[in-house]
Amino acid sequence: ALTESQHIFIDMGLKHSTVIEPRILEIGLGTGLNCFLTLMTAEETQRKVHYTGIERFPLDIETISQLDYPSIIGKGHEEDYLAIHQAPWQEDAALSPWFTLHKIEGDFTHYTFNKGYDIIYFDAFAPEKQPEMWEQSLFDSLYHVLNEYPDTFLPVSEIRTVKRNAGSFLSRANFNLSGLSPSIQSFKLLKH
């Protein structure tokens, strides 16, 4: 999970994006791993990030504590990881001068987002596990909340499920897959 998140969402998503102050939408906040990696990257690069994450089933703090991501990937950032999970729902929380978090407790399949996202982290379970998350109409709605030059990265194995044209164009991102399964690649969603 860590290698995939770092490579697809951070290296090929956030770091690849040319947007100066990106607005990121994550579908499936889950353990907060992508959020944590993004927060650490924002602080390291001193690049302001506004991060919105939606989660239907938030994890309890005991489960979060057992994951212990800070000792694995973010020594010195223990407070940051906890702050992600202790931040209030439905409002902005400035976790650092470089990172603002807005958590939404809700169901992505029934939620209407405002426009204005530059990067989307679509980190849902595979279509076999959560088919309702992979409906074409949901991807159509995501397409409409993207800014003009978005950076949206999705694992290739899942994107085949929704390859129909949602008013967009998919282009394979070029990168080294060393250490990753060949099925874990990303595609960039280009808005035209």
Secondary structure, DSSP 8 states (H G I E B T S, - for coil): -HHHIIIIIIIIIITT---SS-EEEEE--TTSHHHHHHHHHHHHHT--EEEEEEESS---HHHHHHH-HHHHH-TT-HHHHHHHHHS-BTSEEEEETTEEEEEEES-GGG----S-EEEEEE----TTT-GGGG-HHHHHHHHHTEEEEEEEEEEHHHHGGG-S-SSEEEEE-----TTS-TT--EEEEEE-
